[in-house]
């Protein structure tokens, strides 16, 4: 595949705050990239630098091999061959749907016959055929989003940038739209750079997920790999492994596994080294354990394999199952999912498969 977007050592400051700290990334033609990260991690700033809305302070951005952003060069946004879909749709209220979609073609001076053909084609793909004569105010939120996407695609840009495009839609409509968008972008082989705060949206749409933290990339990988092998505790937490327990590593190990102690119990888990958790505790190293609520299995009695003692605090119904708040023997709180409520103060054991218990920190020396 051909590299269409290259980001090389990009840096950006706001005042004294370093927002982007040496970001490097290559995007292949037709690839859909979804960028996740906590608020303030720099994902929206990076999007705006690619778009040409913001200048960078260091590094280079290239599109199809041409430098478009550098410390002393910033090609105007309208000359980059990029279109952007905003979270608020940004449709012109005084223009009908057809005129909104056609606007970019008029700027490009595409002839009327070709323009009509393209509009009809993209309107058909996005189920807008019967809506071309309406104004944006006469459309639902989902229909307005389809118009915004049609307008972005009709000019055949090199890259489409998506800035939280579904966040203003209701839950069911978001699910429908992310499926529809993924199908459409893959069908048209559109290169997409997508910023979102919603992991499920990224999983549904992306060929590759980029997780940012503190102006750097924590992990860039296929969605399944990010889910099954989150390289940092932050990545694990963002992608659903919200349970966060503290322990200490007991044995030397490697990426395949290590042994840790939580309270009085010893557990085995997958180990991911991190210099940020290298403090010593009585000759051992502190570790952070992450696992997903659905991977914690409630047992009445202790069984063979990764078990630790816990007691129930609260059960809340979530439709189809209960989310049960639990507490370990040494007072750390976490949650599991269970088919039935567990009475408060019930003592028992929770089992987590080694392959689904992620350990972050440093191994015992």
C-alpha positions in Angstrom: 0.0 0.0 0.0 1.0 3.6 -0.6 1.6 5.9 2.4 -0.8 8.8 2.0 -0.2 10.6 5.3 3.1 10.9 7.2 3.4 12.5 10.6 7.0 12.9 11.7 8.1 14.0 15.1 5.3 16.5 15.4 5.4 18.9 18.4 3.0 21.5 19.6 2.9 23.8 22.6 0.1 26.0 24.1 2.1 28.5 26.2 4.3 26.4 28.4 2.2 23.2 28.0 3.6 20.6 25.7 0.5 19.2 24.0 2.2 17.1 21.3 5.6 15.6 22.1 7.2 14.0 19.1 4.2 12.2 17.4 5.2 10.0 14.5 2.8 8.0 12.4 2.2 6.7 8.8 -1.2 6.1 7.4 -1.7 4.0 4.3 -4.1 4.8 1.5 -7.6 3.5 2.2 -6.8 2.9 5.9 -9.2 4.0 8.7 -7.4 5.2 11.8 -9.3 5.9 15.0 -7.5 8.0 17.7 -8.5 7.5 21.3 -7.2 9.1 24.5 -8.2 11.0 27.6 -9.2 14.7 27.5 -6.2 16.9 26.9 -4.0 14.1 25.4 -3.6 16.1 22.1 -5.8 14.1 19.7 -7.9 17.1 18.6 -4.8 19.2 18.3 -3.2 16.6 16.0 -6.3 16.5 13.9 -6.3 20.3 13.4 -2.6 20.3 12.5 -3.3 17.7 9.8 -6.2 19.8 8.6 -4.0 22.9 8.4 -6.1 24.8 10.9 -3.2 24.9 13.4 0.5 25.4 12.8 3.0 23.0 14.4 6.1 23.9 16.4 8.3 21.1 15.3 8.3 18.1 12.9 6.7 17.6 9.5 3.4 16.5 8.1 3.3 15.1 4.5 0.3 14.2 2.3 1.1 12.0 -0.7 4.8 12.8 -0.1 4.3 16.6 -0.2 5.2 18.6 2.9 2.1 20.5 4.0 3.1 21.4 7.6 6.5 22.3 8.9 8.1 24.8 11.4 8.3 27.4 8.6 5.6 26.2 6.2 1.9 25.7 6.5 -0.1 24.9 3.3 -3.6 26.4 3.6 -6.3 24.0 4.6 -8.2 24.4 1.3 -5.2 23.3 -0.7 -4.5 20.1 1.1 -7.1 17.9 -0.5 -8.6 17.1 2.9 -12.2 17.4 4.0 -13.5 17.4 7.6 -16.7 16.2 9.3 -17.4 18.1 12.5 -19.4 17.0 15.5 -22.0 19.7 15.0 -22.4 18.9 11.3 -21.6 22.5 10.2 -24.2 22.5 7.4 -25.3 25.8 5.8 -28.9 26.4 7.1 -29.9 28.6 4.2 -28.9 26.0 1.6 -30.8 22.9 0.5 -29.2 19.5 1.0 -28.2 19.2 -2.7 -26.5 22.6 -2.5 -24.7 21.7 0.7 -23.3 18.6 -1.0 -22.5 20.4 -4.2 -20.7 23.3 -2.6 -17.2 21.8 -2.7 -17.6 20.7 -6.3 -18.4 24.3 -7.3 -15.2 25.5 -5.6 -13.3 22.8 -7.6 -15.1 24.1 -10.7 -16.4 20.6 -11.6 -18.7 20.7 -14.6 -22.4 20.5 -14.1 -22.9 17.0 -15.6 -20.1 15.4 -13.6 -21.3 17.3 -10.5 -24.8 16.0 -10.9 -23.5 12.4 -11.4 -21.4 12.5 -8.2 -24.1 14.0 -6.1 -26.6 11.4 -7.2 -24.1 8.6 -6.6 -23.2 9.7 -3.0 -26.8 10.6 -2.2 -27.8 7.0 -3.2 -25.0 5.5 -1.1 -26.1 7.5 2.0 -29.9 7.1 1.5 -30.4 10.8 0.8 -32.1 10.5 -2.6 -35.5 11.8 -1.4 -34.0 14.6 0.8 -32.0 16.7 -1.7 -34.7 19.4 -1.8 -34.9 19.8 1.9 -33.2 22.3 4.3 -31.0 21.1 7.2 -33.6 22.2 9.7 -36.1 19.8 8.2 -33.8 16.8 8.8 -33.2 14.5 11.7 -29.8 14.4 13.4 -28.8 11.2 11.6 -29.9 12.7 8.2 -27.9 15.8 8.9 -24.8 13.7 9.7 -25.3 11.8 6.4 -25.4 15.1 4.5 -22.1 16.2 6.2 -20.5 12.9 5.2 -21.8 13.2 1.7 -20.3 16.7 1.4 -17.0 15.5 2.6 -16.8 12.5 0.2 -18.2 14.0 -3.0 -15.1 15.9 -3.9 -13.0 12.7 -3.6 -10.5 14.1 -1.0 -7.1 12.4 -0.2 -8.1 12.1 3.5 -11.4 12.6 5.4 -11.0 13.9 9.0 -13.7 13.0 11.5 -13.9 15.1 14.7 -16.2 13.2 17.1 -18.8 12.9 14.3 -21.4 10.9 16.3 -21.2 12.4 19.7 -24.4 14.5 19.3 -26.5 11.5 18.2 -28.5 9.2 20.5 -27.1 5.8 21.4 -29.0 3.7 19.0 -28.4 6.1 16.1 -24.7 6.1 16.9 -24.6 2.4 16.6 -26.4 2.4 13.3 -24.2 5.3 11.9 -20.8 3.9 12.9 -21.7 0.6 11.1 -22.9 2.5 8.0 -19.9 4.7 8.0 -17.5 1.8 8.3 -19.2 0.0 5.4 -19.2 3.2 3.2 -15.5 4.2 3.8 -14.3 0.7 3.2 -16.4 0.4 0.0 -15.1 3.7 -1.3 -11.5 2.9 -0.1 -11.5 6.3 1.7 -8.5 7.2 3.9 -10.0 8.3 7.3 -8.4 9.9 10.3 -11.0 9.7 13.1 -10.9 11.2 16.6 -13.3 9.8 19.2 -13.7 9.3 22.9 -15.8 6.2 22.4 -13.9 2.8 22.2 -16.8 0.9 20.8 -16.9 3.4 17.9 -13.2 2.9 17.3 -13.5 -0.9 17.4 -16.5 -0.8 14.9 -14.8 1.5 12.4 -11.0 1.3 12.6 -8.4 -0.8 10.8 -5.9 0.6 13.4 -6.4 2.3 16.7 -4.0 4.9 18.0 -4.2 5.5 21.8 -2.6 8.8 22.9 -1.6 9.9 26.3 0.2 13.1 27.4 1.0 14.2 23.8 2.6 10.8 22.9 1.3 7.5 21.4 0.9 4.7 24.0 -0.2 2.1 21.4 -0.8 1.9 17.7 -2.2 -1.5 16.6 -5.1 -3.4 15.2 -8.3 -3.1 17.3 -8.1 -6.8 18.4 -4.5 -6.5 19.5 -5.2 -3.3 21.4 -8.1 -5.1 23.2 -6.3 -8.4 24.0 -2.8 -6.9 24.6 -3.1 -3.4 26.0 0.5 -2.2 26.4 -0.1 0.3 29.2 -2.5 0.6 32.1 -4.1 3.7 30.5 -4.8 1.7 27.3 -6.3 -1.1 29.3 -8.5 1.3 31.2 -9.7 3.1 28.1 -10.6 -0.1 26.3 -12.7 -1.6 29.1 -10.3 -3.0 31.7 -11.6 -0.6 34.3 -10.8 -2.7 37.4 -7.5 -1.3 38.9 -5.9 -3.3 41.8 -2.5 -2.7 43.4 -0.1 -5.5 44.2 3.6 -6.5 44.1 5.5 -8.7 41.7 7.0 -11.8 43.3 8.8 -13.6 40.5 10.9 -12.8 37.5 8.9 -12.9 34.3 8.5 -11.6 30.9 5.7 -10.6 28.5 4.2 -14.0 28.8 3.6 -13.8 32.5 4.6 -13.1 36.0 3.3 -13.7 39.6 1.9 -11.0 41.8 0.5 -10.8 45.3 -2.8 -9.0 46.0 -3.6 -9.0 49.7 -3.0 -12.6 50.9 -3.4 -14.2 47.4 -0.9 -14.9 44.7 -2.1 -14.5 41.1 -0.6 -15.0 37.6 -1.0 -12.5 34.9 0.4 -11.1 31.6 3.2 -8.7 32.3 3.8 -5.4 30.5 6.8 -3.5 31.8 6.5 0.2 32.7 9.2 2.5 34.1 6.4 4.6 35.6 5.7 1.9 38.2 9.3 1.1 39.3 9.0 1.9 43.0 10.3 -0.7 45.4 8.2 -2.1 48.2 10.0 -4.4 50.8 12.3 -5.8 48.1 9.6 -6.2 45.5 8.1 -3.9 42.9 4.7 -2.3 42.9 2.3 -3.5 40.2 -1.0 -2.3 38.8 -3.5 -5.1 37.8 -6.2 -4.5 35.3 -9.1 -6.7 34.2 -12.5 -6.3 32.7 -15.7 -6.7 34.8 -16.9 -9.5 32.5 -13.7 -11.4 33.1 -14.1 -11.7 36.9 -16.0 -14.9 37.8 -17.8 -15.2 41.1 -17.1 -18.5 43.0 -18.7 -19.5 46.3 -15.6 -21.4 47.4 -12.0 -21.2 46.4 -11.0 -23.2 43.3 -7.8 -24.1 41.5 -6.3 -21.2 39.5 -6.2 -17.5 39.7 -8.6 -16.8 42.7 -8.6 -14.1 45.3 -10.9 -13.5 48.3 -13.6 -10.8 48.0 -16.9 -9.7 49.4 -19.9 -8.0 47.7 -20.9 -4.4 48.4 -23.7 -3.6 46.0 -25.5 -5.1 43.0 -27.1 -2.9 40.3 -29.1 -4.3 37.3 -27.8 -3.3 33.9 -30.2 -5.2 31.6 -29.3 -8.8 31.1 -26.9 -8.9 34.0 -25.9 -7.3 37.3 -22.8 -5.1 37.9 -21.6 -6.1 41.3 -19.3 -3.9 43.3 -16.8 -5.9 45.2 -14.0 -5.4 47.8 -10.8 -7.5 48.1 -9.5 -8.8 51.5 -7.2 -5.7 51.7 -9.9 -3.2 51.0 -9.5 -2.5 47.2 -12.7 -2.0 45.3 -13.6 -3.5 41.8 -16.6 -4.7 39.8 -17.7 -7.9 38.1 -20.7 -8.9 36.0 -23.0 -11.6 37.3 -26.3 -13.1 36.1 -27.9 -12.6 39.5 -27.5 -10.1 42.3 -25.1 -11.1 45.1 -26.4 -10.2 48.5 -24.4 -7.5 50.3 -21.5 -8.6 52.5 -21.4 -12.1 50.9 -17.9 -13.5 51.1 -16.4 -15.7 48.4 -13.8 -15.8 45.7 -13.3 -14.1 42.3 -11.4 -15.9 39.5 -9.7 -14.2 36.6 -8.0 -16.1 33.8 -4.3 -15.4 33.5 -4.6 -14.4 29.9 -7.1 -11.7 30.9 -5.3 -10.2 33.9 -2.9 -7.5 32.8 0.0 -6.5 35.1 1.8 -3.2 34.7 4.9 -2.2 36.6 8.4 -3.6 37.2 9.4 -7.1 38.0 11.0 -8.0 41.3 14.7 -7.5 41.2 
